[in-house]
Amino acid sequence: MSYGMRGSRVPSPGAVTAIRGGKRIARLALVSRQNGQILPWVGLMMIPILGLAGLAIDVGRGLLIRQQLQSSSAAAALAGAHTLPDPSYVTVAQSYGSGPGGANPLSGASDVQVTVTGECLTTVTNWGIACLAPTGYNALVVTETATIPTYFARVLGVNNLNISATSTAAMRGSPRAPYNVAIVLDTTASMQDPDTVGNCTSTRVACAIAGIRTLMLDMSPCPSNLTTCGAATNGNVANAVDEISIFTYPGLNAGDAQIDYTQGNPIQSSDITKYMDATGSTYLTVPYYQILPLGSDYRVSDTTKQTDSDDGLNPNSNLALAAGAVSGTGMQALGGVRTYYAGALEMAQQYLAANSTGSRSNAQNVIILLSDGDANAPAADLPNASTTSGVYPSSVNECQQAVARASAAKSAGTMIFTVAYGSNGSPSSSCSTDNGAISACDTLRQMASSSSTFFVDQSSANGGCTNADRPTTDLNTIFGQIAGFLSEPRLIQNGTT
C-alpha cells in the first residue's frame, strides 16, 4: 500500500480488485435470496388462464351440440308439419326430435325437452294453406332445450351450459314435383246455372274454369331456374315438371263432340279418347271423356307469368284456353248423356297409369274431380254395360261404383281430390240408381283420398253437404288450397305471424 499527498492512503491494485469482487458477490447473494418469488404469481395466474381456456373449449363444444340440436328441431318441425292437420302432429314431431326415444339423440347432452306448439299463421293462410280442422293449424313451432355438462369451466364454478333451438314449419309451401294431373270437370247442363251463393258471379262452369286457372298459376310447368320452358310439342315441353290433362263428363258422343274452347274451333271426336272398361279395353262407341292430353305449356315458365288479358297463362296453350285464359275461350257446359262418375274416373286413371312411364315414372298421379250433381246416367247412356250387376261397368249402383273405382285408383298410388259444387247431401234425394243409402256428397267424400282432399263450396253447404276439415267459400280458394296441398312442408322464419 502506498501513501499519496498529505498522507492519504491509496489502495493497491490488488485491493481494488478484491473490493470489486466482493461487491459482485454481495449482489449475487442478494439475487439468490429472491429466487422462486415469481412462482406463486405464476400459479395464481394459471388458474384463470386455464379456466378461460377450458371455458372456450366447453363453449365450442356447446356450440357444436347446439347446431345438432337446431338440426334436430328442424327435422322434428318438418315431420310434424307433414302430419298436419291430424292431431298426431305433436307425437310425430317429438319422435323425430332429440328427446327420450327420439330419432335424433344428442351425444353429450342431457335433460332434452321437446315442446311442440301448433299455430294458425296468417302468412301461411295467404299462401292458400288454410288452418284446417280438426286441429285448426297450418304450421307448428318446435323448441328443444338441453343441458351440457362442462369439464374445464368447472374451475370457474360453471358446471353446466343450457342450450336451446327453435324451428318453425308450415304444413305446405315447398314444391314437390313432378305431378301428372287429370282434371275431371262436370259439364252437365246444370253447370250453366248461375253461381249465386259463392264469391263468383258467373255461371258455374265459368267459376269452375276460373278455379282451374288458379291451379295452373300455382303449378310448375318446368324447372324454376329457367326463364322460359322452351318450345312445346303437342302441348308438352321437353323438361316438363307438372303436366296437366283435362277430362269432361258426361262423356261426349263421337258425332257431336262440341266442347269449344278455342274461339270457334270445337274439339273433334278424333281429339278425345274413348271410354274404357276396367281392363283397359275400349268397348263402348260412346262416350268420350278426355278433352286434352297431358301438357305443360300452360305457362311460359315457372316464374314468368303473363300480365295482360290472358289471365297470367300462356295464350297459345290449348290447356290455358280450355280454362278460359283468353276472352271468348273456355270449356262450355253443353250437357249430353248424364253423369257417370265411374267412367270418367276409370278413363282418367287408365290414362295417367299409361303415361307414367319413362321420364315420367317418378311423377305423382293426381285426379281432381268437380261435380255439381250425382251419378244418375240411364242404361241408354251406357251401351254394353250391365243393367243388373251393380259392378263396374253397370247402370246400377252408379255412386257406389264411383267409390269403388276411386278406391282402385288410390290403391294404385293416385291422389284424388274431389270438389262438391252444389252437391246434395241427402241419400234419399240423390244417387237414384243405388240400392244402398248414399248421397252425392258422401260419394264425393269417399272418392277423395282423405277428408283433407275433399272440398265443399258454399252452395253445397246449402244442400246439406259440408266438410269441417275444409272450411272453403269459393272455387278459387278451393283450387288455391289444392295447389297448396300439392307441395311439401317448408321451414319458415321463426316469429312468422
Sequence and secondary structure as in RCSB ss.txt:
>XXXX:A:sequence
MSYGMRGSRVPSPGAVTAIRGGKRIARLALVSRQNGQILPWVGLMMIPILGLAGLAIDVGRGLLIRQQLQSSSAA
AALAGAHTLPDPSYVTVAQSYGSGPGGANPLSGASDVQVTVTGECLTTVTNWGIACLAPTGYNALVVTETATIPT
YFARVLGVNNLNISATSTAAMRGSPRAPYNVAIVLDTTASMQDPDTVGNCTSTRVACAIAGIRTLMLDMSPCPSN
LTTCGAATNGNVANAVDEISIFTYPGLNAGDAQIDYTQGNPIQSSDITKYMDATGSTYLTVPYYQILPLGSDYRV
SDTTKQTDSDDGLNPNSNLALAAGAVSGTGMQALGGVRTYYAGALEMAQQYLAANSTGSRSNAQNVIILLSDGDA
NAPAADLPNASTTSGVYPSSVNECQQAVARASAAKSAGTMIFTVAYGSNGSPSSSCSTDNGAISACDTLRQMASS
SSTFFVDQSSANGGCTNADRPTTDLNTIFGQIAGFLSEPRLIQNGTT
>XXXX:A:secstr
 EE GGG EE  HHHHHHHHHHHHHHHHHHHHTTTTTTHHHHHHHHHHHHHHHHHHHHHHHHHHHHHHHHHHHHH
HHHHHHHHTTSTTHHHHHHHTSSSTT SS  TT EEEEEEEEEE  HHHHHTT   BTTTTBSEEEEEEEEEEE 
SGGGGGT  EEEEEEEEEEEEEEEE   EEEEEEEE SGGGGSB  SSS  SBHHHHHHHHHHHHHHHS SS TT
 S     BTTB TT SSEEEEEEEEEE TT    B SSS B  GGGS B B TTS B  S  EEEEEEEE  SSS
SSS    STTTTS TT HHHHHTT STT S      S   HHHHHHHHHHHHHHT  GGGTTSEEEEEEEESS  
   GGGSTT BSS  SSSBSSSHHHHHHHHHHHHHHTT EEEEEESS    TTSS TT SS   HHHHHHHHSSS
GGGEEE HHHHHTT   TT    SHHHHHHHHHHHSEEEEEE TT  
